[in-house]
């Protein structure tokens, strides 16, 4: 049964990664970056950093920025097994745990990994509440001494699933838009009240950037310093062969 379970998880992950790659590859990606060097493929990017975006837009990161030295925090729930395998196949390291289950062990792994590896967190996952930023990202940034980057994402009038996060499925060949903050440096040695203060600030910023990206995707048009995005992450074996 265990071998069968592993086979099913790997097959499910492969299917998710394949569908994401094909489906998301049809979209038109444009970005407005307040600081272009926050993009991990930019030549002036200086990591590590913690990337934050809402749970309903996970496929954007999967598609655009695999193989960019990023570890993804995923829940220990069974329904994250396929997602974890898909993340691995898409070029991400994975760390299992959440604030509700396995949080201490995951935190230790993150503290060790974050010194050399970028982190990406959906701060309202794995079960919500939707678009409510948990304190963990603030604590990690403060404890690790590495900055946050809030990423607002949006599609042009996507389909929405009847799930807790209202998971967004973009229409093929539609617009996808990205609006990213500059680096957000969280002070060290915060107490509980200070963590909550910064949590509210970052949640508000991420909500505003997401609304901006969603509005831009729906109406179209151009932004100042707008740039086109493409899938740039390349597997290590492909880089060596090039």
N, C-alpha and C positions, 0 to 999 in steps of 0.2 A: 504493500500500500504506500509506503514511504517513497519507494522508487517511482511508483505511478504518480504520486503527488508532485514530485520534482519534475517529472516529464510534463505534466499538465501545466505547472507553473511556467516552465520554460517555453512551452508551446504558446500559452496565453500571452506571455511577455513578448515573444517574437511577433505574434499577430498584432498586438498593440503598437509595437515599434514600427512595423511595416505599414500599418494603416496611417499612423501619424505622419510618417515620412511621405507617403504618397498623397494624402489628403492635404496636409499643411503645405506641401510643396506647390500647390496651385495658387496660394495667396500672394497678394501684393503687400510686401512689408515695407513700411516707412517709419522712420523714427525721428523724434525731436529729443536730443540729449543736451541737457544743460551743461554737461561737461563730457565731450566725446571720449575722454580717456577712462570713463567708468566702464566702457565696453571691454570685456576680457580679451577680445581679439585686437584691440587697438594697440599700436606699438608703444604708446606711452602709459598703458595700464600698469599700475603698481599695486598688486594684491598683497596679501589676501583681502577679500571683502566678503560681506554677507549680502546676497541679493534677496530681496523680498518682493513677492507678488501674490495676488490672491489665488486661491485653490482652483477656481473655475477656469483659469487660463493656463494650466500646466502644459498643454501641448506646445505652446509657443516656445517656452524654454527648451523643451525636448527637441524641437525641430531646429532651432536657430543656433544653440550654443552647446552642443555636445563636444566632447574631447577638448574642453577648455579648462581642465584642472578644477572641476567643480564637484563637490560632494553634495548629495541631496538627502535631506532628512525626511524619512518616510515612517509611517506608523508601523507598529508591530501587528496590527490586525491582519487577519488572513486575506482580506480583500486588497491588501497592499502588496501581496506576493507577486501578482502579475505586473503591477506598476513598477516594483523594484527590478524585476527582470527586464522590463522594457527600458527603464532608466539605464541599466547596465549596458544593454545593447545600443543605446543611444549615446553612450560615451560619458556617463556620469558614474562616479562612485556613489554608493548608497550607505546610509547610516540609519539603522532601524531604531525607532523609539519615538515617544511623544511625551507631552506633559502629563498625560493620563496613564501611560503604560510604558514601562521601561525607560522612564525619563532620566533617572540618575545615571544608568549605564550609557544611554545615548549622549548625555551631557559630557561624561568623561571622554567618550570617543570624539565628540565635537571639539572639546578643549584641546585634545591632542592633535586632531586633524587640522583644526583651524589655523595652526601656526604656519602651515605651508600650503594649505589648500583653500580655495574659495568655497564658500558654503551657499546653498540656496535653500530657502525655507518658505513654505506657504504658511504664513503665521496665523491663518484661521483654520488650518487643518489639524487633525484628519477628520474631525466630526463637527466642526463649527464651534460657536455660532458663526454664520456667514459674515465675512468681512469684519470680524472683530479680532484685532491684533492681540495675540497672547504676549505675555511679558517675557517669554523665553528669549526672543530675538534681542530684546533690549539688554537682558542680563548677559547673554553671550557676547554682544558687542562690547559691553562695559568690561567684562571679565577678561576677554581676549585682547582688548585694545585694538580691535580692527573695526573699520567703519561699515555702516549700513549703506545700501543703495536701494531706494524704493523705485519699483518699476510699475508704472501704470500701463495696462494692456487693454486693447479693445478690438472687436470685430464689427463689421458693418451688419447690424441687425441679425445676429446669429440665432440659431435655434437654441433653446434652453431646455435641459432635462429637468424632470421633476425630482431633483435630488436636493439635499440640504444646501449645497453650494450653488444650485441652479447652473450646473456645469454648462459651459458655452461650447457649441459646435458651430464653427464658421461655415458659411455657405461656400462651396467651391468657387475659386476665382474671384473672391470678394476681397475687401480691404482689411488688412490687419495693421494696427498702429501701436507704437511704443513711445511712451513718454517717461524718461528716467530722470531721477534727481541727481544732483551732485553728491559727493560723499557726505555722509552724516556721521560725525564723530560723536559717540556717546562717552561722557566722562567716566573715569574709573571710580570704583569704590562707592557705588550708589547704594543708598538705603532703600527700603521698600517704597516710601512715598516718592522718592526721586525717580525710581524705576517706573512707577505709575505715571508720573508727570511726562517722562520721555515717551512712554508707551502711547499716551494719548496724542502727543505731538506727531509721532511717526504714523499712527493710525490715520490721523486726519490728513497728513500729507499723502499717504498711499491712496486713500479714498479720493482725494482731489485729483491726483495724477491719473487714476483709473477712469474717473468721470471725464477727464480731459481727453484721454485716449479713445474712450468709447464714443464721445461726441465727434471727435475728429474722424474716426473711422466711418461714422454714419453720414456725415455731411461731405466728406472729401475735402478738397482744397489743399493748400500748401502752408507749411510753417516756416518761419525763419530758421535757417540752418538745418532744414530738413535733409535727411540722408536716407538712401535706400539701404535696406538690410538684406543679407542673404545668408544662407546656411554656410558657415565657415569652418565649423569643427571638422577635422579630418582625423580618422583613426591613425594611431601611431604607425602601424605597419604600412599604411598608405603613404605617410610622410617619408618613411625610410625608402620606399620604392621610388619616390619621385626624384 
